[in-house]
C-alpha cells in the first residue's frame, strides 16, 4: 500500500495528536503500540491491521464480548 507525502504527513499529525491527547490524560502507549502507529503513519500497514495488532498486544474484555456474539 503506497501513500503519498501528503497522506504520510496527515497520518503523522494524527499519530502525534493521539499521543499528545493520551499524555494529557496521564497515559502513554506502549512501545510496541507506538511502533505500530509509526508503521501506519508511514503507510506500511492499514488502519485495520493497526487495530488488530493493538488488540492482539492488549486484549480487552470488549474484544471477548464481541467473540461471543459470533
N, C-alpha and C positions, 0 to 999 in steps of 0.2 A: 504494500500500500504506500504509494508515494504521495507526499503532501508538499505544497509549495511553501515558500518562505513566509508568506502572509499567514497561512494556516498554522505554520510552526510557531510563529510569534504569538498568534492568538491563543494557541494551546499553552504556551509558556506563561502567558499572562494569567490564564485561568488557573494553572497549577500554582503559581505564586499567590494568587488571590485566595485559593483554598488553604494554602499553608499559612498565610497571614491570618485568616479568619480562625483557623484551628488554634494558632498560637495565642490569639487574643482571648480565646475561650479557655486558655490554660493547657492546651493539648499539643501533641506533636505526633505526626505519623511515624510509624516505624521506618527504619532504613530500607527494608525491602519494599515497603509501600511507596516510599519516595522514589526508589529506583524504577518501580513500575510507572509512576506518574511521569518521570522523565522519559521513559520509553514511549509512553503515549504522546507526550509533547513533541517528541522527535518523529512521530509517525511510524514507529516500529511495531506498535500493536494498536488494535482498535479499542474503542471505549468499552465494548462488550468484553474483550479479552482482559482489559484492565480490571473491570468489575469482578469478573470470575476469578482472576488471580488473587485479588484482595480478599474475596470471600474464602478462598482456599487457605490463605495465610491467617485470616482472622474470622473464623466461622462465628455466626451468631445464632441465637435461638430463633430469630426470624427466618433464617435460612432453613432451619429444621422444620419449622411450621409449614413452609412452602413445600417441602418434600412430602409432607403428609397429605397435602391436598392433591397430589398427583395420582 
